[in-house]
Amino acid sequence: MDTERQQEERSPAVAAMPKRGEDVRARWAWAEPEVWTDAMLAALENGVKGGRWYSLIDKVWKEGNLKAAWKRVRSNEGASGVDGQTVFEFEKNAEKNLEYIRKSLQSGTYAPTAVMRTYILKPGSHEKRPLGIPVVRDRVVQTATRHIMEPIFEQGFAEHSYGFRPERGCRDALRVVDAALKEGRLWIVDADLRSYFDKIPHDKLMALVERRIADTNVLALVRGYLKQGIMDGMKEWTPDEGTPQGAVISPLLANIYLDPLDHLMAAKGMMMVRYADDFVVLCRTREDAQAALAEIQAWVAEAQLTLHPEKTRIVHESEGFDFLGYTFRKGMRFPRKKSLGKFKDKVRMYTRRANGKSMEETITQAQCQPAWMVRLLQTQLPHGVSRYGWMGTTQTTCHSSETEGTRPMAAYP
């Protein structure tokens, strides 16, 4: 009975034993219903012949899927790509634009446009992170493709990865780290992959995609995304490695490439917690941590990636380590200095007298921050704010992956 109950309580991202149709749908509630029928979900859980999926391209260009993809792109808004077309301009002729996409996919004439390269500063650093911004049309097609691919790969993803996965987030990863530390796993492998998204080898990534997807047209779409031209100022070039940060499908592809490492560490009995390319391994002894680092180094070399030599280390919890914007040290967890400094800049922006916003607007914007940030804002906003019903707020009203601030770990949920 206990085993059955545990299976029923597992996340839909890690499939339990197949049940009745309505239970299958509930476990995969996040999957796009325009694509994933009850029959397809049942096949997903029961397994398909040879473990590979054929005949998927017709589901990419399905009218309902394209409309659902466009709805997501519109809600995310985002900047325009190299063609200068904004989401709002696309929306003016949305039906016509979606029909054009559908016909180009059906005829095999669709080809992605170059992405626009832009740079943002890394938090707390002078280094810049490159982003690739696709045109709106390509964002729609990538989203429609992701609707097809994501459940196929989610079904087999390892348990302890949390970044850019349905119904998972930073809070889940932080809770697992808390629990592991309480169990006495106090030796930490703090690893950092150098320029991960920019260095993923295309051939090795496609080999992993082909293990689950056999439809040549869908595979051609993925290859097209990887080989999209990059417009950097007045220069255009074609990448031979990496997947651009900023592309809709990049987080899924990045997870696909690191999933074998997740399974390797789990098979070795090592507690690795990963969020995208940020991960830690929590061990009971220094010797275990050294063995874990050796496994990671060997896998990374084989995967043609690189560990950052200055940022990858073995450390005891008492010395402190950073993970997902928090510092863990001596049984405590609190926002790391870089995160706190970045937020103080936000506090100043929200609370300056000449911000041109009413008190209600300022409060609404502030409530979209993690709870520890909200408490800090409460100390900065003018007196009398409680009459708007905000004082004492400890939960965010907008979606946020962060959680509470400085507290003993025993007090965490």
URVENUR-V984772 format. One record per helix or strand of 3 or more residues. SS is the DSSP state (helix for helix, strand for strand). FROM is the first residue (numbers start at 1). TO is the last residue. Records with the same first field share a line. If there is no record, write none. Layout:
SS: FROM-TO  FROM-TO
//
This chain:
helix: 2-9  21-27  38-46  49-51  57-60  63-76  87-92  94-107  136-154  170-182  196-199  202-210  216-226  250-267  286-302  317-319  337-351  359-367  371-378  385-388  409-411
strand: 115-121  128-133  187-193  229-232  235-238  271-275  278-283  313-316  321-323  326-329  332-335
//
